[in-house]
Each structure stands twice: as C-alpha cells, then as structure tokens.
Amino acid sequence: MSDTDTYPVRLTIDYPEKMDRVTTLVRLITVLPILVILGLASGWVATDSGGQNLVGLLYIAVALMIVFCQRYPRWWFDFIRELARFTGRVFCYLLLLTDRYPSTVDEQSYHLEIDYPDVKSDLNRWMPLIKWLLALPHYVILVFLGVATIIVTIVAWFAILITGSYPRPLFDFTVGVFRWSARVMGYAFWLVTDQYPPFRMT
C-alpha cells in the first residue's frame, strides 16, 4: 500500500464508459443553476455585510480552535467535508468527468474520503499558522496543472462530441489534478492533517 493510499484525504472518481453528446455540448449552460447553489452554499455569493467570505472565516475559526483550544468540532469537520464533496461533484460535471447532474446529497461518482483528526494526537497546535505558507510550492504547481486541465477539458469536449467517450488518459490526468488539489486543501485549509501532501497525482 502506497503512502497516498493511507493519506488522510483520498479521492477517486468513477470513469464513465459513455458520455451524452447533447449535454456535453451545452454543459456551460446546464451547469449554471448548480453553480449558483454552490456559490450560495460556500459563501462565494453569500457573504456577510462586510463582504467577508463566510467559508474563509469558518476555516480561520477552525485554525484558531486548534491553536488555542486543541479542538476540531465534529460538526465543523462534517460541514467542510460535505461542502468539499458537493464542490467536487459540481466541478466534475463542469469539467465533463460525469454526465450525472450534481446532487446536493448523493455521493454519485465523486468519492472523497477525509479522516477526522484527533487534534491532540494527530495535529500540532501551531501548524495551522504556517501550513498555508508551507504549501506554497503546491500552489505554484497547481496553477500550471489548472491551466493544463482547462486545455485537456477542451480537447476532451471535442473527443466526446465525436466519439461519445472521454479519452481515458485525459480523464486520469484531470482526476489526478483533482486528487492533488484535494490533498493540498486537506493540509493547508481544511486542516485535517499535518502530513505534507505528496507531489504526485496518483
């Protein structure tokens, strides 16, 4: 078993054997309603009166509770995990990894597992203050991988319209970028582990 199999943040996405050409053609239109719902749920649209991102404040609150109280409330963890899963389902649909319209409840083809940490034994109480900075090399790489993912998605869009299927190597690449990003989020922002994310897609 590799270190990535035991990493506290694990992600798999089911490969679709066949894709619907019509929904693929109009994906940027059909995704709009669920994007609005995601924006409201995550605080990208729903902000407080001062214009602060509510989810950003939630993560800051978790960091402060780890630092000062050595606690990570289970309900906070559950909310962050379910919001991450919902976000993943929406972006899977947007990036053509699935034809299934994103559910606000059901797992569907996006399988994100996050281990709930025992703060006192698994987490260094001072690490939340610097994790976001330590992850800087990952941010740089993920910017380039994000650009590559957009290009891959455009190529896949044409391939689906012509063949009715998402080329497996392109699918695996995009899933790898999702997986890498999820590990970085788990380390630097969800604060569920002190184990530094591996520099790999698998």
Z-matrix of the N, CA and C atoms (Angstrom, degrees):
N
C 1 1.465
C 2 1.530 1 108.95
N 3 1.333 2 117.06 1 129.93
C 4 1.457 3 120.74 2 -177.27
C 5 1.519 4 110.47 3 -80.85
N 6 1.353 5 115.06 4 167.54
C 7 1.456 6 119.12 5 179.82
C 8 1.519 7 111.73 6 -64.82
N 9 1.354 8 116.70 7 -27.94
C 10 1.452 9 119.52 8 179.98
C 11 1.524 10 111.62 9 -74.97
N 12 1.345 11 117.55 10 -21.99
C 13 1.466 12 120.08 11 176.19
C 14 1.523 13 110.86 12 -71.87
N 15 1.322 14 116.98 13 -25.30
C 16 1.460 15 121.11 14 -178.49
C 17 1.532 16 112.34 15 -105.45
N 18 1.330 17 117.41 16 1.32
C 19 1.464 18 119.97 17 179.05
C 20 1.536 19 108.59 18 -62.67
N 21 1.329 20 118.46 19 142.47
C 22 1.472 21 121.06 20 -174.81
C 23 1.529 22 115.12 21 -62.72
N 24 1.331 23 117.74 22 -13.81
C 25 1.468 24 121.67 23 175.89
C 26 1.526 25 107.41 24 -120.11
N 27 1.337 26 116.01 25 116.96
C 28 1.468 27 120.80 26 -176.63
C 29 1.525 28 109.49 27 -128.23
N 30 1.326 29 115.89 28 138.75
C 31 1.460 30 120.50 29 -176.47
C 32 1.516 31 111.35 30 -137.80
N 33 1.324 32 115.75 31 132.40
C 34 1.461 33 122.16 32 169.03
C 35 1.527 34 107.82 33 -133.56
N 36 1.321 35 115.80 34 149.86
C 37 1.464 36 122.26 35 177.60
C 38 1.527 37 107.40 36 -131.72
N 39 1.311 38 116.14 37 127.88
C 40 1.462 39 120.72 38 -178.05
C 41 1.526 40 110.73 39 -67.37
N 42 1.326 41 115.85 40 135.92
C 43 1.467 42 120.74 41 178.85
C 44 1.524 43 109.91 42 -80.96
N 45 1.331 44 118.48 43 126.70
C 46 1.471 45 120.91 44 178.67
C 47 1.534 46 110.05 45 -84.10
N 48 1.293 47 117.21 46 124.42
C 49 1.471 48 120.14 47 -179.15
C 50 1.522 49 111.70 48 -67.96
N 51 1.326 50 116.15 49 -41.19
C 52 1.466 51 120.87 50 179.79
C 53 1.526 52 109.24 51 -129.65
N 54 1.325 53 115.14 52 145.83
C 55 1.465 54 121.01 53 179.91
C 56 1.529 55 109.48 54 -121.23
N 57 1.314 56 115.75 55 148.75
C 58 1.460 57 121.72 56 179.05
C 59 1.527 58 109.63 57 -82.82
N 60 1.315 59 116.51 58 120.72
C 61 1.470 60 120.44 59 -176.81
C 62 1.534 61 111.90 60 -66.93
N 63 1.328 62 116.89 61 -37.64
C 64 1.469 63 120.11 62 -175.68
C 65 1.525 64 110.65 63 -67.41
N 66 1.337 65 117.95 64 -49.66
C 67 1.468 66 119.16 65 -179.76
C 68 1.522 67 111.37 66 -67.15
N 69 1.330 68 116.52 67 -30.14
C 70 1.463 69 119.83 68 175.86
C 71 1.524 70 110.35 69 -65.05
N 72 1.325 71 116.45 70 -40.77
C 73 1.464 72 121.22 71 -178.60
C 74 1.526 73 111.83 72 -61.12
N 75 1.328 74 116.75 73 -38.17
C 76 1.474 75 120.80 74 -175.12
C 77 1.527 76 112.31 75 -108.81
N 78 1.317 77 117.35 76 24.03
C 79 1.462 78 121.14 77 -174.25
C 80 1.528 79 113.12 78 -57.24
N 81 1.332 80 117.40 79 -39.86
C 82 1.465 81 119.87 80 -177.99
C 83 1.520 82 112.47 81 -65.72
N 84 1.325 83 116.95 82 -19.09
C 85 1.458 84 120.68 83 177.07
C 86 1.525 85 110.38 84 -89.72
N 87 1.328 86 116.37 85 -47.40
C 88 1.462 87 119.74 86 -175.46
C 89 1.524 88 112.74 87 -67.92
N 90 1.321 89 118.11 88 -22.72
C 91 1.464 90 120.80 89 -178.00
C 92 1.534 91 112.65 90 -79.52
N 93 1.333 92 117.00 91 -15.77
C 94 1.464 93 120.18 92 -172.92
C 95 1.529 94 114.20 93 -58.25
N 96 1.342 95 120.52 94 -46.35
C 97 1.481 96 118.38 95 -179.17
C 98 1.524 97 113.34 96 -59.90
N 99 1.328 98 117.55 97 -42.81
C 100 1.469 99 119.80 98 -178.41
C 101 1.517 100 110.89 99 -72.32
N 102 1.332 101 118.01 100 -28.28
C 103 1.465 102 120.53 101 174.93
C 104 1.526 103 110.80 102 -65.56
N 105 1.325 104 116.33 103 -37.72
C 106 1.475 105 120.13 104 177.17
C 107 1.525 106 109.87 105 -64.45
N 108 1.335 107 116.10 106 -44.28
C 109 1.466 108 119.97 107 178.26
C 110 1.523 109 110.48 108 -61.37
N 111 1.326 110 116.93 109 -43.74
C 112 1.466 111 120.77 110 178.15
C 113 1.521 112 110.66 111 -61.57
N 114 1.324 113 116.58 112 -42.15
C 115 1.455 114 120.19 113 179.42
C 116 1.519 115 112.16 114 -61.39
N 117 1.324 116 115.81 115 -41.88
C 118 1.461 117 119.78 116 178.18
C 119 1.520 118 111.22 117 -67.22
N 120 1.334 119 116.34 118 -41.44
C 121 1.464 120 120.34 119 -177.68
C 122 1.518 121 112.17 120 -68.52
N 123 1.313 122 117.22 121 -34.61
C 124 1.454 123 120.28 122 -173.48
C 125 1.522 124 113.72 123 -92.12
N 126 1.331 125 116.23 124 -12.22
C 127 1.456 126 118.20 125 -179.64
C 128 1.506 127 113.53 126 94.32
N 129 1.348 128 118.33 127 3.79
C 130 1.469 129 119.59 128 176.88
C 131 1.520 130 110.03 129 -68.87
N 132 1.339 131 114.95 130 -33.75
C 133 1.456 132 119.52 131 176.80
C 134 1.520 133 109.43 132 -102.33
N 135 1.348 134 115.71 133 -45.31
C 136 1.473 135 120.49 134 -177.67
C 137 1.514 136 109.27 135 -82.61
N 138 1.290 137 116.89 136 98.05
C 139 1.457 138 122.08 137 178.40
C 140 1.509 139 109.10 138 -115.28
N 141 1.326 140 114.56 139 162.17
C 142 1.459 141 117.26 140 178.47
C 143 1.526 142 109.80 141 -76.95
N 144 1.313 143 117.09 142 179.66
C 145 1.458 144 120.86 143 -174.19
C 146 1.522 145 112.81 144 -63.37
N 147 1.320 146 116.67 145 -22.48
C 148 1.454 147 119.69 146 178.50
C 149 1.510 148 113.24 147 -87.78
N 150 1.336 149 116.67 148 -0.09
C 151 1.454 150 119.87 149 177.86
C 152 1.514 151 113.41 150 81.55
N 153 1.330 152 117.72 151 14.03
C 154 1.455 153 120.24 152 -178.72
C 155 1.522 154 110.20 153 -84.31
N 156 1.329 155 116.76 154 144.10
C 157 1.450 156 121.60 155 177.77
C 158 1.522 157 109.26 156 -72.32
N 159 1.341 158 116.42 157 120.66
C 160 1.457 159 120.69 158 -174.29
C 161 1.518 160 112.34 159 -65.47
N 162 1.339 161 116.85 160 -38.78
C 163 1.457 162 119.29 161 179.34
C 164 1.523 163 110.39 162 -68.30
N 165 1.331 164 117.02 163 -37.52
C 166 1.458 165 120.08 164 175.46
C 167 1.513 166 111.19 165 -59.09
N 168 1.331 167 115.96 166 -41.37
C 169 1.457 168 120.17 167 176.98
C 170 1.526 169 111.35 168 -66.07
N 171 1.335 170 116.82 169 -34.50
C 172 1.461 171 120.68 170 177.83
C 173 1.523 172 110.46 171 -62.86
N 174 1.340 173 117.04 172 -43.39
C 175 1.460 174 120.51 173 179.23
C 176 1.525 175 111.06 174 -66.10
N 177 1.335 176 116.44 175 -38.98
C 178 1.459 177 119.61 176 177.32
C 179 1.522 178 109.92 177 -62.68
N 180 1.321 179 116.16 178 -40.33
C 181 1.465 180 120.05 179 178.82
C 182 1.522 181 111.28 180 -61.86
N 183 1.348 182 116.93 181 -41.49
C 184 1.463 183 120.22 182 177.62
C 185 1.525 184 110.06 183 -61.68
N 186 1.330 185 116.29 184 -44.68
C 187 1.468 186 120.03 185 179.38
C 188 1.526 187 111.05 186 -58.95
N 189 1.316 188 116.02 187 -44.25
C 190 1.460 189 119.49 188 -179.34
C 191 1.533 190 111.66 189 -65.84
N 192 1.336 191 116.61 190 -37.59
C 193 1.467 192 118.72 191 178.84
C 194 1.521 193 111.59 192 -68.44
N 195 1.344 194 117.01 193 -35.17
C 196 1.468 195 119.53 194 176.86
C 197 1.523 196 109.85 195 -67.00
N 198 1.339 197 116.47 196 -43.76
C 199 1.458 198 120.79 197 -177.17
C 200 1.530 199 111.53 198 -67.08
N 201 1.317 200 117.37 199 -48.34
C 202 1.460 201 120.31 200 -171.46
C 203 1.527 202 114.90 201 -95.19
N 204 1.334 203 116.74 202 -28.29
C 205 1.469 204 119.18 203 -176.12
C 206 1.528 205 113.59 204 -116.81
N 207 1.330 206 116.30 205 -10.33
C 208 1.459 207 121.55 206 -174.03
C 209 1.528 208 111.07 207 51.85
N 210 1.326 209 114.86 208 49.19
C 211 1.462 210 121.42 209 178.57
C 212 1.522 211 109.72 210 -135.88
N 213 1.332 212 115.90 211 147.37
C 214 1.471 213 123.20 212 173.04
C 215 1.526 214 105.14 213 -134.22
N 216 1.335 215 118.07 214 92.20
C 217 1.470 216 120.33 215 -175.16
C 218 1.523 217 112.18 216 -53.47
N 219 1.318 218 115.94 217 135.15
C 220 1.461 219 120.09 218 -176.69
C 221 1.524 220 111.75 219 -60.13
N 222 1.335 221 118.29 220 -38.09
C 223 1.466 222 119.50 221 -178.52
C 224 1.525 223 110.77 222 -66.75
N 225 1.330 224 116.56 223 -33.58
C 226 1.459 225 120.73 224 177.13
C 227 1.527 226 109.25 225 -65.41
N 228 1.331 227 115.05 226 -47.36
C 229 1.463 228 120.71 227 177.94
C 230 1.521 229 110.60 228 -58.27
N 231 1.319 230 117.95 229 -46.80
C 232 1.466 231 121.95 230 -178.52
C 233 1.522 232 111.49 231 -61.73
N 234 1.331 233 116.54 232 -40.34
C 235 1.463 234 119.85 233 178.56
C 236 1.524 235 110.93 234 -63.74
N 237 1.329 236 116.80 235 -47.14
C 238 1.461 237 120.49 236 -179.85
C 239 1.524 238 110.69 237 -62.24
N 240 1.333 239 117.29 238 -42.82
C 241 1.468 240 121.01 239 179.73
C 242 1.528 241 111.33 240 -62.89
N 243 1.335 242 117.50 241 -46.65
C 244 1.461 243 119.66 242 -177.73
C 245 1.521 244 111.68 243 -69.56
N 246 1.335 245 117.13 244 -35.02
C 247 1.461 246 119.46 245 175.55
C 248 1.526 247 110.24 246 -65.87
N 249 1.337 248 117.35 247 -39.26
C 250 1.466 249 121.18 248 177.40
C 251 1.529 250 110.68 249 -63.80
N 252 1.321 251 117.01 250 -40.34
C 253 1.465 252 120.39 251 178.35
C 254 1.521 253 111.30 252 -65.19
N 255 1.329 254 116.51 253 -44.29
C 256 1.463 255 120.06 254 179.28
C 257 1.524 256 110.34 255 -63.38
N 258 1.330 257 116.59 256 -43.85
C 259 1.464 258 121.02 257 177.51
C 260 1.523 259 110.34 258 -58.42
N 261 1.325 260 116.65 259 -43.87
C 262 1.455 261 120.90 260 179.22
C 263 1.515 262 112.28 261 -61.39
N 264 1.338 263 117.39 262 -42.24
C 265 1.464 264 120.49 263 178.90
C 266 1.523 265 111.31 264 -62.23
N 267 1.327 266 116.52 265 -41.01
C 268 1.460 267 120.51 266 -179.85
C 269 1.534 268 110.14 267 -64.14
N 270 1.324 269 116.89 268 -45.70
C 271 1.464 270 119.16 269 -177.79
C 272 1.523 271 112.29 270 -73.21
N 273 1.326 272 117.20 271 -27.76
C 274 1.474 273 119.63 272 171.46
C 275 1.519 274 110.35 273 -60.59
N 276 1.314 275 115.54 274 -44.31
C 277 1.461 276 120.39 275 179.60
C 278 1.528 277 110.68 276 -67.33
N 279 1.331 278 116.88 277 -44.89
C 280 1.458 279 121.03 278 -179.93
C 281 1.515 280 111.66 279 -60.51
N 282 1.331 281 116.81 280 -41.07
C 283 1.465 282 121.37 281 -176.63
C 284 1.523 283 112.64 282 -92.29
N 285 1.329 284 116.34 283 18.25
C 286 1.472 285 123.25 284 169.62
C 287 1.521 286 114.45 285 70.21
N 288 1.325 287 118.18 286 16.72
C 289 1.464 288 119.96 287 180.00
C 290 1.516 289 112.27 288 -77.56
N 291 1.327 290 116.37 289 -10.90
C 292 1.463 291 121.22 290 177.93
C 293 1.518 292 109.15 291 -154.28
N 294 1.332 293 115.43 292 155.73
C 295 1.463 294 121.68 293 173.69
C 296 1.522 295 111.54 294 -95.44
N 297 1.318 296 117.09 295 -13.50
C 298 1.459 297 120.72 296 -175.19
C 299 1.521 298 109.99 297 -74.74
N 300 1.339 299 115.43 298 126.31
C 301 1.458 300 119.10 299 -179.34
C 302 1.525 301 109.25 300 -64.19
N 303 1.332 302 118.08 301 134.96
C 304 1.469 303 120.89 302 -173.19
C 305 1.522 304 112.87 303 -58.68
N 306 1.316 305 115.28 304 129.87
C 307 1.456 306 121.69 305 175.78
C 308 1.527 307 109.33 306 -90.57
N 309 1.321 308 116.17 307 147.25
C 310 1.462 309 119.81 308 174.33
C 311 1.526 310 111.09 309 -83.94
N 312 1.333 311 116.22 310 -5.67
C 313 1.466 312 120.48 311 -175.12
C 314 1.528 313 112.63 312 -127.99
N 315 1.338 314 116.97 313 -53.13
C 316 1.463 315 121.39 314 -171.56
C 317 1.524 316 112.31 315 -74.21
N 318 1.320 317 115.79 316 148.30
C 319 1.461 318 122.15 317 -177.38
C 320 1.523 319 112.53 318 -67.26
N 321 1.323 320 117.94 319 -38.99
C 322 1.463 321 124.54 320 -178.68
C 323 1.534 322 110.72 321 58.73
N 324 1.330 323 117.41 322 -135.64
C 325 1.469 324 119.81 323 -173.51
C 326 1.527 325 113.22 324 -94.98
N 327 1.338 326 116.74 325 -2.27
C 328 1.473 327 121.70 326 -177.39
C 329 1.525 328 108.58 327 -102.07
N 330 1.345 329 116.24 328 113.68
C 331 1.459 330 120.85 329 -173.53
C 332 1.534 331 109.88 330 -116.13
N 333 1.329 332 115.68 331 98.74
C 334 1.465 333 122.04 332 -179.99
C 335 1.516 334 108.81 333 -109.68
N 336 1.331 335 115.47 334 120.84
C 337 1.463 336 121.43 335 177.60
C 338 1.521 337 108.97 336 -113.79
N 339 1.329 338 116.28 337 130.18
C 340 1.465 339 122.00 338 179.03
C 341 1.522 340 107.97 339 -129.69
N 342 1.318 341 116.33 340 123.68
C 343 1.461 342 120.31 341 179.64
C 344 1.528 343 110.29 342 -75.87
N 345 1.332 344 115.34 343 132.43
C 346 1.467 345 119.85 344 176.58
C 347 1.526 346 108.86 345 -74.55
N 348 1.330 347 117.38 346 123.55
C 349 1.473 348 119.22 347 -174.94
C 350 1.522 349 113.50 348 -81.79
N 351 1.320 350 114.85 349 146.07
C 352 1.461 351 121.19 350 166.35
C 353 1.530 352 105.11 351 -88.41
N 354 1.312 353 115.99 352 102.97
C 355 1.467 354 120.20 353 -169.23
C 356 1.521 355 112.27 354 -55.71
N 357 1.316 356 117.77 355 -44.90
C 358 1.466 357 120.08 356 -174.06
C 359 1.521 358 112.85 357 -69.67
N 360 1.332 359 117.57 358 -29.67
C 361 1.464 360 119.24 359 -178.04
C 362 1.529 361 112.92 360 -103.88
N 363 1.335 362 117.87 361 -25.49
C 364 1.470 363 120.53 362 -174.58
C 365 1.520 364 114.28 363 -101.40
N 366 1.332 365 117.61 364 -21.69
C 367 1.462 366 120.40 365 -172.72
C 368 1.522 367 111.27 366 -123.71
N 369 1.331 368 115.48 367 137.13
C 370 1.456 369 121.97 368 171.16
C 371 1.530 370 107.15 369 -79.86
N 372 1.306 371 117.27 370 123.96
C 373 1.464 372 120.44 371 -172.83
C 374 1.521 373 113.60 372 -61.47
N 375 1.348 374 118.48 373 -21.53
C 376 1.461 375 120.51 374 -177.16
C 377 1.527 376 113.34 375 -94.85
N 378 1.337 377 117.42 376 -12.15
C 379 1.463 378 120.45 377 -176.49
C 380 1.532 379 114.74 378 -62.55
N 381 1.344 380 119.85 379 -33.87
C 382 1.469 381 118.01 380 179.24
C 383 1.521 382 114.09 381 -56.83
N 384 1.333 383 116.94 382 -22.23
C 385 1.465 384 120.17 383 -179.25
C 386 1.520 385 112.44 384 -72.39
N 387 1.333 386 117.81 385 -22.00
C 388 1.468 387 119.95 386 -174.99
C 389 1.527 388 114.42 387 -126.81
N 390 1.329 389 118.02 388 -6.43
C 391 1.469 390 119.31 389 -177.09
C 392 1.524 391 112.46 390 -57.62
N 393 1.336 392 115.76 391 -42.70
C 394 1.461 393 119.64 392 -178.89
C 395 1.535 394 111.25 393 -58.63
N 396 1.340 395 116.51 394 -31.94
C 397 1.457 396 121.02 395 179.50
C 398 1.527 397 111.26 396 -80.44
N 399 1.337 398 116.53 397 -39.76
C 400 1.458 399 120.11 398 179.92
C 401 1.525 400 112.00 399 -63.91
N 402 1.325 401 116.38 400 -25.39
C 403 1.464 402 120.40 401 -178.72
C 404 1.529 403 112.70 402 -83.37
N 405 1.318 404 118.35 403 4.36
C 406 1.465 405 122.19 404 -176.96
C 407 1.531 406 113.58 405 -52.50
N 408 1.337 407 120.19 406 -44.34
C 409 1.478 408 118.47 407 178.02
C 410 1.524 409 112.80 408 -57.98
N 411 1.321 410 116.84 409 -34.93
C 412 1.463 411 120.32 410 177.99
C 413 1.529 412 111.18 411 -66.52
N 414 1.339 413 117.06 412 -40.17
C 415 1.462 414 119.84 413 179.75
C 416 1.526 415 110.46 414 -58.38
N 417 1.333 416 115.65 415 -44.13
C 418 1.469 417 120.57 416 -178.38
C 419 1.519 418 110.09 417 -61.26
N 420 1.324 419 116.48 418 -47.65
C 421 1.463 420 120.17 419 -179.77
C 422 1.516 421 110.92 420 -64.20
N 423 1.338 422 116.89 421 -41.18
C 424 1.463 423 120.18 422 -178.00
C 425 1.523 424 112.70 423 -66.93
N 426 1.325 425 117.78 424 -27.16
C 427 1.470 426 119.58 425 174.30
C 428 1.522 427 109.67 426 -62.33
N 429 1.331 428 116.67 427 -46.95
C 430 1.467 429 120.01 428 179.72
C 431 1.527 430 111.23 429 -67.63
N 432 1.334 431 115.98 430 -39.41
C 433 1.463 432 119.29 431 177.87
C 434 1.526 433 110.86 432 -66.13
N 435 1.326 434 116.88 433 -33.78
C 436 1.465 435 120.36 434 177.54
C 437 1.519 436 111.79 435 -64.69
N 438 1.329 437 116.31 436 -42.40
C 439 1.467 438 120.48 437 176.78
C 440 1.533 439 109.80 438 -62.83
N 441 1.332 440 116.23 439 -43.38
C 442 1.464 441 120.60 440 178.69
C 443 1.528 442 110.79 441 -62.86
N 444 1.340 443 116.88 442 -36.67
C 445 1.462 444 120.77 443 179.34
C 446 1.518 445 111.44 444 -64.83
N 447 1.325 446 117.48 445 -38.14
C 448 1.469 447 120.48 446 176.89
C 449 1.523 448 110.14 447 -62.38
N 450 1.326 449 116.44 448 -44.20
C 451 1.471 450 120.89 449 179.23
C 452 1.523 451 110.27 450 -63.61
N 453 1.329 452 116.16 451 -45.04
C 454 1.464 453 121.12 452 179.33
C 455 1.526 454 110.53 453 -61.08
N 456 1.325 455 117.54 454 -40.31
C 457 1.463 456 121.25 455 -179.87
C 458 1.523 457 111.23 456 -64.99
N 459 1.317 458 117.08 457 -39.16
C 460 1.472 459 120.32 458 177.46
C 461 1.534 460 110.40 459 -63.92
N 462 1.319 461 115.80 460 -44.18
C 463 1.476 462 119.80 461 177.47
C 464 1.525 463 110.10 462 -62.39
N 465 1.337 464 116.50 463 -43.58
C 466 1.461 465 120.92 464 179.64
C 467 1.522 466 111.24 465 -63.77
N 468 1.320 467 117.43 466 -36.54
C 469 1.468 468 121.43 467 178.56
C 470 1.526 469 110.77 468 -57.99
N 471 1.329 470 116.00 469 -47.56
C 472 1.464 471 119.76 470 177.70
C 473 1.530 472 110.77 471 -64.91
N 474 1.325 473 116.75 472 -41.15
C 475 1.470 474 120.53 473 -179.55
C 476 1.525 475 110.99 474 -62.10
N 477 1.332 476 116.87 475 -41.26
C 478 1.469 477 120.35 476 179.68
C 479 1.519 478 110.71 477 -66.10
N 480 1.327 479 116.73 478 -42.16
C 481 1.463 480 120.08 479 179.56
C 482 1.529 481 111.46 480 -62.77
N 483 1.318 482 116.93 481 -32.16
C 484 1.467 483 121.11 482 -177.68
C 485 1.526 484 111.81 483 -87.11
N 486 1.329 485 116.69 484 -45.39
C 487 1.477 486 120.51 485 -171.55
C 488 1.525 487 113.81 486 -106.45
N 489 1.339 488 117.43 487 -19.32
C 490 1.456 489 120.37 488 -177.08
C 491 1.516 490 113.91 489 81.76
N 492 1.322 491 117.58 490 11.19
C 493 1.464 492 119.99 491 178.47
C 494 1.527 493 110.14 492 -143.15
N 495 1.329 494 114.85 493 155.04
C 496 1.468 495 122.46 494 178.93
C 497 1.526 496 106.92 495 -90.63
N 498 1.337 497 119.14 496 118.45
C 499 1.472 498 120.42 497 -179.84
C 500 1.523 499 111.35 498 -53.23
N 501 1.325 500 116.45 499 127.17
C 502 1.459 501 120.80 500 -172.66
C 503 1.533 502 113.73 501 -58.11
N 504 1.337 503 120.06 502 -43.08
C 505 1.480 504 118.32 503 178.92
C 506 1.534 505 112.70 504 -61.01
N 507 1.327 506 117.13 505 -37.73
C 508 1.463 507 120.22 506 178.92
C 509 1.529 508 110.24 507 -69.48
N 510 1.330 509 116.58 508 -39.01
C 511 1.463 510 121.40 509 176.86
C 512 1.527 511 110.27 510 -60.95
N 513 1.328 512 116.38 511 -47.88
C 514 1.467 513 120.56 512 -178.74
C 515 1.522 514 111.56 513 -62.03
N 516 1.341 515 116.45 514 -36.53
C 517 1.462 516 120.02 515 177.92
C 518 1.529 517 110.37 516 -63.07
N 519 1.322 518 117.21 517 -48.49
C 520 1.461 519 121.05 518 -177.98
C 521 1.527 520 111.37 519 -64.28
N 522 1.324 521 116.81 520 -41.16
C 523 1.465 522 120.50 521 176.62
C 524 1.524 523 109.84 522 -61.47
N 525 1.326 524 116.91 523 -39.71
C 526 1.457 525 120.82 524 177.98
C 527 1.517 526 112.53 525 -60.82
N 528 1.329 527 116.28 526 -39.34
C 529 1.469 528 120.20 527 177.16
C 530 1.529 529 109.98 528 -66.40
N 531 1.336 530 117.33 529 -42.58
C 532 1.470 531 121.31 530 175.45
C 533 1.526 532 110.10 531 -56.38
N 534 1.332 533 115.81 532 -46.44
C 535 1.471 534 121.25 533 -176.09
C 536 1.531 535 110.41 534 -64.23
N 537 1.321 536 116.58 535 -45.29
C 538 1.461 537 121.59 536 178.90
C 539 1.526 538 110.06 537 -59.43
N 540 1.332 539 115.94 538 -47.35
C 541 1.457 540 120.90 539 -179.42
C 542 1.526 541 111.54 540 -61.94
N 543 1.335 542 117.10 541 -40.83
C 544 1.466 543 120.60 542 -179.72
C 545 1.518 544 111.19 543 -63.10
N 546 1.322 545 117.63 544 -40.18
C 547 1.469 546 120.08 545 178.91
C 548 1.523 547 111.03 546 -64.87
N 549 1.332 548 116.52 547 -41.19
C 550 1.460 549 120.08 548 179.22
C 551 1.524 550 110.30 549 -65.06
N 552 1.328 551 116.19 550 -41.93
C 553 1.466 552 119.62 551 177.00
C 554 1.527 553 110.84 552 -61.59
N 555 1.326 554 116.30 553 -43.14
C 556 1.458 555 120.40 554 179.64
C 557 1.519 556 112.29 555 -60.22
N 558 1.313 557 115.38 556 -37.75
C 559 1.471 558 120.56 557 -178.86
C 560 1.529 559 112.03 558 -77.44
N 561 1.339 560 116.80 559 -51.72
C 562 1.461 561 120.73 560 -167.84
C 563 1.526 562 114.49 561 -90.69
N 564 1.343 563 118.14 562 -27.16
C 565 1.459 564 119.72 563 -172.20
C 566 1.527 565 114.26 564 -124.98
N 567 1.325 566 117.82 565 -38.06
C 568 1.460 567 118.46 566 174.96
C 569 1.522 568 110.50 567 -79.52
N 570 1.339 569 116.08 568 -21.01
C 571 1.471 570 122.93 569 172.87
C 572 1.530 571 113.04 570 60.90
N 573 1.322 572 116.35 571 38.97
C 574 1.468 573 119.76 572 -177.64
C 575 1.525 574 112.78 573 -95.21
N 576 1.337 575 117.39 574 -7.71
C 577 1.458 576 119.63 575 -178.58
C 578 1.525 577 110.80 576 -153.89
N 579 1.326 578 115.23 577 153.11
C 580 1.461 579 121.39 578 171.82
C 581 1.528 580 110.71 579 -100.53
N 582 1.320 581 117.13 580 -1.83
C 583 1.468 582 121.24 581 -179.53
C 584 1.521 583 108.95 582 -75.43
N 585 1.338 584 116.54 583 119.59
C 586 1.461 585 120.81 584 -174.46
C 587 1.522 586 109.97 585 -64.32
N 588 1.346 587 117.63 586 136.07
C 589 1.471 588 120.03 587 -177.37
C 590 1.524 589 111.78 588 -64.62
N 591 1.323 590 116.72 589 139.34
C 592 1.476 591 119.48 590 176.97
C 593 1.516 592 111.54 591 -72.09
N 594 1.314 593 116.13 592 150.93
C 595 1.457 594 121.64 593 178.03
C 596 1.536 595 108.63 594 -88.10
N 597 1.312 596 116.34 595 70.33
C 598 1.456 597 120.42 596 -179.94
C 599 1.513 598 110.28 597 -159.43
N 600 1.327 599 115.89 598 161.38
C 601 1.449 600 122.03 599 -179.07
C 602 1.513 601 112.84 600 -95.80
N 603 1.301 602 117.35 601 -19.88
C 604 1.470 603 120.46 602 -175.98
C 605 1.512 604 111.57 603 -82.39
